[in-house]
Structure formats: C-alpha cells, structure tokens
Amino acid sequence: MGPETEGAEVRFRVLLDGDPAGAAHGVDFNEQGLATASEQRMYQVIRQPGSIDDRTFEIEFLDAGVGVYVFTLG
C-alpha cells in the first residue's frame, strides 16, 4: 500500500471494532489509529496482544491517491 504518486503522502486511520486500536495498534500507527503512507510497502495495521478473538477492522483513507494491492491476515 502507498501513494500512487511518488513523493506524495496519504493519511489514513485504522479502527478496531469501530474504535481506535489502542494497545492493539500496529507498529506503523499511533494509539488513535492514525498513520501516513509515504511509500509503497506493507504496513502493520493491527497487532492484537493477548488471546486472539474475532474482531472487525476498518481502514479509512483521509486523503485521495492511495493504491492498495494486498492484505495479509494471520
């Protein structure tokens, strides 16, 4: 995932069960679930601590011009 235009930045937010991810945020995000994509690469969006439960995550792009090619879960 990353900006479609080289040198651009795209802001986005990740929610877990409708709320900011808090302690379950991935290394590329803060506790409010906010991040900026500045290059094409894989971003760690969720890192769920403790037991693994069924959850719903959402990615909301705050800027246009992002390309997303693959998601991996597990």
C-alpha angles and dihedrals in degrees: 000000000000147000116314090221118063112245094020125118127217122199120213142168132218122208127193114207088345096306136086109283095242110180090002094064117125124241092265095057140061124233090270088059095247125142143154125228109213100161141024107270143107114287123203104228103170132022105177113206122213123005118005114243133175107274138168120231128190131194116206116191110214094189133041125242105061127139120206118188109165143011124199122196127189 
